[in-house]
Amino acid sequence: MKKNMINHPDHYGGKNNTYECIKVIQAWNLDFCLGNAVKYISRAGKKDPDKEAEDIKKAIWYLEYHLKSIVHENI
């Protein structure tokens, strides 16, 4: 059986998972940057084990961007 990479992919938790990434982002009313950070953290090493560090770096980038925006630094 082919995995569905569009609707509820396993690397984001899967449809039947209470903590599927999109459900958590929506439940917590996260904005774009925080939502993307959660997304990259939740999938780190799951979508592509060779890109775990890249996913963590992306999450950090979004967190730093958000932090700069809330402390009114130049972004």
C-alpha positions as CSV (number, residue, x, y, z in Angstrom):
1,M,0.0,0.0,0.0
2,K,1.4,3.4,-1.0
3,K,1.7,6.0,1.8
4,N,-0.3,9.2,1.3
5,M,2.1,12.0,1.3
6,I,-0.6,14.7,0.9
7,N,-3.4,13.9,3.3
8,H,-2.3,13.2,6.9
9,P,1.2,11.9,6.1
10,D,2.8,9.7,8.8
11,H,5.7,12.1,9.3
12,Y,3.2,14.7,10.6
13,G,1.4,12.2,12.9
14,G,-1.3,10.6,10.7
15,K,-5.0,11.2,10.5
16,N,-5.9,9.1,13.5
17,N,-3.3,10.7,15.8
18,T,-4.8,13.2,18.3
19,Y,-1.5,15.0,18.1
20,E,-1.2,15.2,14.4
21,C,0.9,18.3,13.7
22,I,-1.9,20.3,11.9
23,K,-4.3,19.6,14.7
24,V,-1.9,20.8,17.4
25,I,-1.1,24.0,15.4
26,Q,-4.8,24.8,15.0
27,A,-5.7,23.9,18.6
28,W,-3.0,26.2,19.9
29,N,-3.9,29.0,17.4
30,L,-0.2,29.3,16.4
31,D,0.8,31.9,13.8
32,F,2.8,31.1,10.7
33,C,6.2,31.1,12.3
34,L,5.4,29.2,15.4
35,G,3.3,26.7,13.4
36,N,6.2,26.1,11.1
37,A,8.5,25.6,14.0
38,V,6.2,23.0,15.4
39,K,5.9,21.4,12.0
40,Y,9.6,21.0,11.5
41,I,10.1,19.8,15.1
42,S,7.4,17.2,14.8
43,R,8.7,15.7,11.6
44,A,12.4,15.9,12.3
45,G,14.0,12.7,11.3
46,K,10.7,11.1,10.3
47,K,10.2,12.3,6.7
48,D,13.8,11.8,5.8
49,P,16.2,10.6,8.5
50,D,19.1,12.1,6.6
51,K,17.6,15.6,7.0
52,E,16.8,15.6,10.7
53,A,19.4,18.3,11.4
54,E,18.1,20.4,8.6
55,D,14.5,20.2,10.0
56,I,15.8,21.3,13.4
57,K,17.7,24.2,11.8
58,K,14.5,25.3,10.0
59,A,12.6,25.2,13.2
60,I,15.2,27.3,14.9
61,W,15.1,29.8,12.0
62,Y,11.3,30.2,12.4
63,L,11.7,30.6,16.2
64,E,14.4,33.2,15.8
65,Y,12.4,35.1,13.2
66,H,9.3,35.1,15.5
67,L,11.4,36.2,18.5
68,K,12.9,39.1,16.5
69,S,9.4,40.2,15.5
70,I,8.1,40.2,19.1
71,V,11.1,42.1,20.5
72,H,10.9,44.5,17.6
73,E,14.3,43.8,16.3
74,N,15.1,44.4,12.6
75,I,14.0,41.4,10.6
